[in-house]
Amino acid sequence: MLRIATIGTSMITDDFIQVVNANDQAAFVGTLSRDADRGAAFTTKHGGERNFTALDELASADDVDAVYIGGASCENLVVARGVLT
């Protein structure tokens, strides 16, 4: 089972999570959003287990195998480095 978290709550991220949830070999864990309330609502809407409130919290999560970065393209490198370190 591939456990997936997301960064961002965009329409594309919404579509991505619908595909994840339709796959019996993947599970949506939760999301990180700049707006904690929006992130919590997004996580609940899609059946996630928890809302992440900081990048380092997500990066150190033992229950996450992969992260979908759904933010603005110009920010992806910085965010990816934060998750990988």
C-alpha positions in Angstrom: 0.0 0.0 0.0 1.4 3.4 -1.1 0.5 6.0 1.5 0.2 9.5 -0.1 0.0 13.0 1.3 -0.6 16.2 -0.7 0.6 19.7 -0.4 -2.1 22.1 -1.6 -5.9 21.9 -2.0 -6.3 22.9 -5.7 -8.8 21.4 -8.1 -6.0 19.3 -9.7 -5.1 18.0 -6.2 -8.7 17.2 -5.7 -8.8 15.2 -8.9 -5.5 13.5 -8.0 -6.9 12.3 -4.6 -10.0 11.0 -6.3 -7.8 8.7 -8.4 -5.7 7.7 -5.3 -8.9 6.8 -3.4 -10.1 4.7 -6.4 -6.9 2.7 -6.3 -6.8 -0.3 -3.9 -3.0 -0.1 -3.7 -2.9 3.5 -2.5 -4.3 5.5 0.4 -4.7 9.2 1.1 -3.1 10.1 4.4 -3.7 13.9 4.6 -2.7 17.3 3.3 -0.6 20.3 4.1 -2.1 23.7 3.2 -1.1 27.3 4.0 -4.6 27.6 5.4 -4.9 25.1 8.2 -8.7 25.2 8.2 -8.9 24.6 4.4 -6.4 21.8 4.7 -8.4 20.1 7.5 -11.6 20.4 5.5 -9.8 19.0 2.4 -8.4 16.1 4.4 -11.8 15.3 5.9 -13.6 15.6 2.5 -11.3 13.0 1.0 -11.2 10.6 3.9 -7.6 11.4 5.1 -6.4 10.5 8.5 -4.8 13.8 9.5 -4.1 17.3 8.5 -0.5 18.5 8.4 0.3 21.9 9.7 4.0 22.3 8.9 6.3 21.0 6.1 8.7 19.4 8.6 5.8 17.5 10.2 4.9 16.1 6.8 8.5 15.4 5.9 9.0 13.4 9.1 5.8 11.5 9.0 6.4 7.7 9.2 3.0 6.9 7.7 3.7 8.8 4.4 5.5 7.1 1.5 5.0 9.8 -1.2 4.0 13.4 -1.4 2.1 15.0 -4.3 3.1 18.7 -4.5 0.1 20.6 -5.9 1.2 24.1 -5.3 2.4 26.8 -7.8 5.1 25.5 -10.1 7.5 28.3 -9.0 7.4 27.0 -5.4 7.8 23.3 -6.1 11.6 23.1 -5.9 11.7 24.7 -2.5 8.9 22.6 -1.2 10.4 19.4 -2.6 13.7 20.1 -1.0 11.9 20.6 2.3 10.2 17.2 2.0 13.4 15.4 0.9 15.6 16.7 3.7 
